[in-house]
Amino acid sequence: MYELIIKNYINKLTIDDILNYAKKENIKVSLNEASIIYKYIKEYHDIFLNGNPDTLFIELKSKLSYEVYDKCVNLYNKYKNYL
């Protein structure tokens, strides 16, 4: 059930949603970083939800600033525990 809700949300997700969420969470994310996060969510959401995203996080670590990467990992771990 949760997966269907999440997939429907991801289908409607925009880069502006990522920028607005980051602002709400006091995360300074650039447009480029938001675009990278958006791409990874859209393309790899199944791996983030059901697989082992370690290699994806390694890739993201080299593409995002330390602060943004750290916040992404922390938020992923926080929300992954709810599933």
C-alpha positions as CSV (number, residue, x, y, z in Angstrom):
1,M,0.0,0.0,0.0
2,Y,2.7,2.5,1.0
3,E,4.7,1.7,-2.1
4,L,1.7,2.6,-4.4
5,I,1.3,5.9,-2.5
6,I,5.0,6.7,-2.8
7,K,5.1,5.8,-6.5
8,N,2.2,8.0,-7.2
9,Y,3.9,10.9,-5.4
10,I,7.1,10.3,-7.3
11,N,5.3,10.4,-10.6
12,K,4.1,13.9,-9.7
13,L,7.4,15.1,-8.2
14,T,9.0,18.2,-9.6
15,I,12.4,19.9,-9.0
16,D,10.5,22.7,-7.4
17,D,9.1,20.2,-4.8
18,I,12.7,19.3,-4.0
19,L,13.7,23.0,-3.7
20,N,10.7,23.8,-1.5
21,Y,11.3,20.8,0.8
22,A,14.9,21.7,1.2
23,K,14.0,25.3,2.0
24,K,11.5,24.1,4.6
25,E,14.2,21.9,6.2
26,N,16.8,24.7,6.1
27,I,19.0,22.8,3.6
28,K,20.9,25.0,1.2
29,V,20.6,23.1,-2.1
30,S,21.5,24.5,-5.5
31,L,19.4,24.1,-8.6
32,N,22.0,21.7,-9.9
33,E,21.9,19.6,-6.7
34,A,18.1,19.6,-6.8
35,S,18.2,18.4,-10.4
36,I,20.6,15.5,-9.4
37,I,18.4,14.5,-6.5
38,Y,15.3,14.6,-8.8
39,K,17.0,12.4,-11.4
40,Y,18.0,9.8,-8.8
41,I,14.6,9.7,-7.2
42,K,12.8,9.4,-10.6
43,E,15.2,6.8,-12.0
44,Y,16.1,4.7,-9.0
45,H,13.1,5.0,-6.6
46,D,12.6,1.2,-6.7
47,I,16.2,0.6,-5.5
48,F,15.8,3.2,-2.8
49,L,12.6,1.6,-1.6
50,N,13.3,-2.1,-2.0
51,G,17.0,-2.7,-2.9
52,N,20.4,-1.8,-1.7
53,P,21.1,1.9,-2.6
54,D,24.7,1.9,-1.3
55,T,26.2,2.3,-4.8
56,L,23.8,5.1,-5.5
57,F,24.8,6.9,-2.4
58,I,28.5,6.5,-3.4
59,E,27.6,8.2,-6.7
60,L,25.7,10.9,-5.0
61,K,28.5,11.6,-2.5
62,S,30.7,12.8,-5.4
63,K,27.9,14.9,-7.0
64,L,26.5,16.8,-4.0
65,S,28.0,19.0,-1.4
66,Y,28.9,17.4,1.9
67,E,26.0,19.1,3.7
68,V,23.4,18.2,1.1
69,Y,24.6,14.6,0.8
70,D,24.6,14.2,4.6
71,K,21.1,15.6,4.9
72,C,19.9,13.3,2.1
73,V,21.3,10.2,3.8
74,N,19.9,11.2,7.1
75,L,16.4,11.9,5.7
76,Y,16.5,8.6,3.7
77,N,17.4,6.7,6.9
78,K,14.7,8.5,8.9
79,Y,11.9,7.9,6.4
80,K,13.0,4.4,5.3
81,N,12.4,3.2,8.9
82,Y,8.7,4.1,8.5
83,L,8.2,1.6,5.7
